Amino acid sequence: MKPLNLLVGVVEDEIGGIGPYAEYVAAAGALSGHRVTLLAASSELAANLRQRMNELPLEIIDLGVPRFGPVLRRWRRLWPGAVALYLGIAMKRRMRRLDHRYDIAHLNIPALAAAARGFASQVSVAAWFYPHGLRARAHNSWLVTGSGLSRANLLRRLVILAKSIAMYRDDRNGYRRSDLIIAPTLALTDQLNHAGLKCFCCEPPVWRSRLKDNPPDPALRPAAGPLRLITSCADLSNPRKNVMDTLEAATLLARAGVEVTLELIGEGYESLLAGHEELPRSLTITTTGLLSREDAHQRVCNADVYVTSTLYEEWGYAVVEALMLGTPVVAYPVYPFSELLKNGLGVVAAAPTPSSLAQAIQRAASKQGLAENLAETAALRFDAGSIGGRLTEIWTTALTS
């Protein structure tokens, strides 16, 4: 197959969980033999990418976006469209100077579709939020941002609601201005196709070279000792991440006679643990704060079960990375885990309650229903080398249709 000229973007360090997506898609394209150009927002990010990806034959272009101070960073967090606005301006300015034409521009921010139109024969964008609809998005955002009617909390929830509506409109406009959409689940793919949009399903790739080299064989983990649970997120106190339910599930197991250690990776654990000084003696809580990816991966490798009680994820890279490190995952029955953890990759709790989560943890710890070689099974499905073939099929279909 003739190699494609791919423009992939944009790696930007403050756009949330989809940040690694562009990097991983670029790796998938390069591993599939395509000529890949990866866009990075700043010179610092471009330098870091060159160091991390030096084994891959791809070009990395710095868009020259300066780092913002605290005031502007807060402003852009309140106005999601600001990210696409200044990245789009920087992209058009930089690409015009290069004067190069690409077969496909594949973007992790749908709102950049119009900016990429002048430099590529076809523009594809990644879809993330499910369900795609104004009322559904507003309802989901309101439910997963906490509870209570205090003035401060109500104001916070209203701000997040306004941001969610703005992000929906940006996504909607980006989908309409693109030639094709790539969604991570069949549920979202079907919905967008029924809305008259051209959408294909493909799981976002994870580049295994970014994971810890030679993770320990799960079979070599000691069978004796406490049940080692781990969870992670940037802000452990975030209501959407709902880490309190993971703590309560661990507490239930300890009260049932199971010796448990629960490791919390991330910030915000102080407020999470407030009022939980009287824990069962058989439950040990350890906190680490934020860690480098390498340190976090090492700790996930050493755990028996990775637990998430999040109420919603666009995708959930932390879960996929845990699977590819060979650590079983337990999650609530919420999007996208019913698809993500199927075929023996994890255990989905029967209900979104701590007691159901505790039961699911016990099943995962006993390897009940799990694939025999979890890391390799997950790699066949999610590794950039595997996903590259599926992406190539989608891109080629778009060019020839």
N, C-alpha and C positions, 0 to 999 in steps of 0.2 A: 504494500500500500504506500502511495506517495506521502511523504511526511508533510504535515500541515505547518503553516506559520501561525503560531498561537500567540495572542496577547492576553496575558492573565493579570488580573488586578482586583483589588489593590491591597497590599499588606499595609495596615494602619493599626497602630497599637491601642486605640481607644474605641473600637467599634464593637466591643463585646465578644460573644462566643464565636462569631463567624470570622474572627481575625485570622486564625490559622488556615482557613479554607483556601485562600488564594495560594498560599505557599504549598499546600498539599496538592492542589490541582496542578500547579506548575511542575511539581515533582512527578505526578502521574503522567503528564504530557511528555516530559523529558525521558522518563523510563520507557515510554511507548515509541520513542524515536522521532518525536516531533521537534521542530525548531521553536523554542519557547522563549518569550520575553516576559519577564515578571516585573510588575510595577510596584515600587515601594514609595511610601509617602515622603519619607525624609532620608537624608544622607546617613543618619545613624542606623535606621532600619535597613537601608540598602547594604551598609557595611556588615551588619549582623547576618543578613541573609547570605551574602557572599561567603562569609566564614562557615556558616552552617551547611550551605549547599554547594561547596566547592567540588564535590565529587560528581555533580550533575552538569551536563553540557547545556547550560541555559544562560541567557543574558538578563541582568538585573538593572533596571533603570530607576534612578532617583528622580522623583517628581519635584523635589526641592521645596516641600511644604515646611515652613519653620515651626518649631515647637512653640505652643502657646503658653502664656503665663496663666496663673490661677484664675483670673477673672474671665478671660476668654475661654478657658477650658470649662468653667462652670456654665458659661453662656451656651456653648455648643452642646453640652449635655442636656440643656433645657430645650434646645431646638435641633432635633435629629437631622433635619434637612440641611443644616449648616455643613455637615460632614461631606455630603454629596456635592454641595455647592462649591466649596473651595477645592475639593479633590477633582471635580469636573473641570474647573478652570485650569488647574495645574496640569491635568492630563492633556487637555487640548493644546495648551501652550507648549508643552514638552514634545508631544507627538508631532506637532506641525514642524518643529525644527528638525526632527528625525526624517520626516517625509518618507515614511515606510508604510506599505499596505500589508494587512494581515488577512489570512483566510477566516479566522475566527477570533473574536474578542470575547473572552469568558470572564464575567464579573461577579464578585461576591456581594456587590451593592447594586440592586436593580436600578436605583435612581441614576446610576452612571451610564445607563444604556444610550441615552441621547448623546452624551459626550463622546462615546466610543464609535458612534455611527460613521463618522468620517474617516476612520482608519481601518475598517474591517469590512469584509464582504458580508459576514453574518455576525450578529451580536447575540450571545446567549447570556442569561443571568441565572443566578441561583435563587431558588425560592426557599423560604424558611418557615414563616409563621403559618400555623394551622389552627382553626380554619381561616381561609381567606375571605373575610367579609367584615364590613364596618361594625355591625351590631355584635357579631360573634367576637371580634377582636376587643371591642370595648368591654363586653361582658367578661371575657377571660381575664383581661388586665385588671378589672376591678376585683375579681374574686381572688387573684393570686398575689395581691399587694397588701395583704394584712386585713385587719378588722379593727373595730373600735371607732368611736365618733369624736375623739378628742380633736381640738382644733388643729394641732400640729399634724396628727396622723391623717386627718381628713384632707388637709391641704396637700400633703405628700401624695396621697392616693389620687387626688384630682390632677396633680401635675403629671404623674405617671400615666393617667388615663389620657390626658391631652397629648402626651408624647406618643402613646400607642396609636391614637387616631392619626396623628401626623405621619407616623411610620407606615401605617396602612396605606395612606394616600400616596406616599412616595413609592411604595412597592407596586401599587396598582398602576401608577403612571409608568414605572419602569417596565413592568410586564408588557404593557401595551406597546411600548417603544422598542421592544426586543423582538428578535426573530424566533427565538425558542427559549424555553424555561427548563431548568433541570431542578427537580424537587427530590428531597431525600427519602420520601415515603410514598407508598402507593396511595395512601389516603389523601395526601395533598395533591399528588399527580392527578388523580381522578377528579378531584374538585376543580382544579384549574382547567382541565380538558373539558369538563362539562360547562364551564363558563366561557368556552369558545377560544381559549388560549392554547397554544401549541406547547405541550409540556411532556417531558420524558422523566422517568424515575431512575435515579442513580444515587446510591449511597455516597456521601462525601468521603474521599479517601483519607487515610492516615498514613503518613510516611514513616515507615518503621525505623528508618535511620535516626529519626528524632527521639525514639524511645531508647531506654537504657539498653546498652549492648549486653547480649547474652543474659537475659533475665533468669533468675533461678528457677529450676524445674519445680513446679508445684508439688510433684511427688516427693521431693526432698524436704518439704516443710515438715517440721516435727508434728506428729499426730497428738502428742501429749501437750499439756499446757493450756492456757486460756484460749478461748475463741477470740481471734484477733479481727476486729472490725475496723474499717477506715472509711472516712468520707472527706470530701474536699470541695471548697468553693472559695472565691475571693472574699466574700462577705458571708460569714456563717450566720449572721443575724438577719439576713435578707428573708422577708416573709415568704417570697416565692420559693426559695430553696428549702424552707420548712425543715431545717435540721433538727428542730426540737423533737419531731416525731422519731427520728433516728435515735436520739438520746433516750426517749421514752421506750422504744423497742428494746434497746440494750438493757435498760433498767428492768423491763419485764423478764428478759432472759435471766438476768442475774437473780431476781427474786424467785425464779423457778429452779434455782440451784446450779445454773451454768456460770462458770467463771469466765468473765468477759473483760477484754480491754477494748476501748473505743478511742481511736486516734482521730483528732479533728485538725485538718490542714486548712488554714485560712485565717483571716482576721475576724474580729467581732465575737470571739468566743466568750469574752467577759460577760456581755449581756445575756448570751445564750445560757451560761451556767449560773447566772444569778438566781438565787433561791433554790439551788439544787445541791446545797452543801451536804445534806443527809442522804447520800447515795448508798446503795447496798455495798457491803464490804467486798463482795465478789465482783464488783464493777470498778474498773480503773479507767479514768479519763485522762488522756494525755493531749496536750495542745502544742502546736508547732509554730503558729503564725504562718505567714506566707513563705513558701519555699521555692527554690529553683525547680524547673521541670525535672532535672536529673534527680534531685533529692526526693521530690514527691514520688517519682516513678519507683525509686528504690523502696520507699515505704509501702507503696501499693503492692509491690512484688512480695513483700514480707507478710502481707495481710492474708487472712483466710477468706474474707468476703469484703467487697467494696459495696457500701450501702448508700443509696440515694433515696430520699423521701421528698424530692422536689415535686412541686405541683404542676410544673410545665417546663419543657425544654424545647427550643427550636430544633436542636439535634442532640447534643450531649457528648461532646468530644471526650470529656473525662471518663465517661462510661466506656466508650469504644477503646480508649487507651488502656484502661484497666483490663478489658477482655484480651487485648493483644499482648498484655503482660502476663496473661495466664491466671488472672484473679477473677473468680466468679463475682457476678454483679446481682444485686437485689434492688428492685425499684417498685414504685407504686404503679397501679394500672392507669397511667396517664400517657398522653402523647409525648414522645413517639415510641415508648418502650414496648408496646405490644408488638410492633414490627421489629424494633431494634434487637430484642432479646429472644426472638423466636429461634426454633431449631437447636435448642440446647445451649444457647449462649448465655442464658441467665435465668433468673426466677422473678416473675412478676407477682406481687402480692395479690391475694384474692380481693382485697378491698383497701382503700386508702386510710387505713387505721394502724396505729402502732402495734396492736395485737396481731393483725395480719402480717405486718412487716416482720415481726419477731418470728412467726411461723415460717415465712419465706426464707429468713436468714438461716434457720435450722436446716431447711431443705437444701439450700445452697452449700452450707458447710459440710453436709453429708454427700455432696455431689449428686443428689437425686435429680435425675433427668437432664444432667449437664453433658455436654460433649466430652468425649474422653480426652482429647488433646485440645484444650480450650484455646490456647494461644494460636495454634496453627489453623484451627477452624475459623477463628475470628480473622486471621490474616487473609485467608482465602476469600473472605467476603469484603474486607475493608481496606486491605493494604493498597497503597498507591499503585503498585505494580499490577494488581488485579483490576482495580477500578479504571486504570488507564485504557484498557481494552474496551470497556463499556463506554467511556467518554468518547473514545475515537469513533466508535460506531454511531453515537448520537451526533457528533459534529459532522461526520462524513455524510450522514443521512440529510442533515440540514443543508449542506452545500450542494447536494445532488438533487434535492427535491424541488 
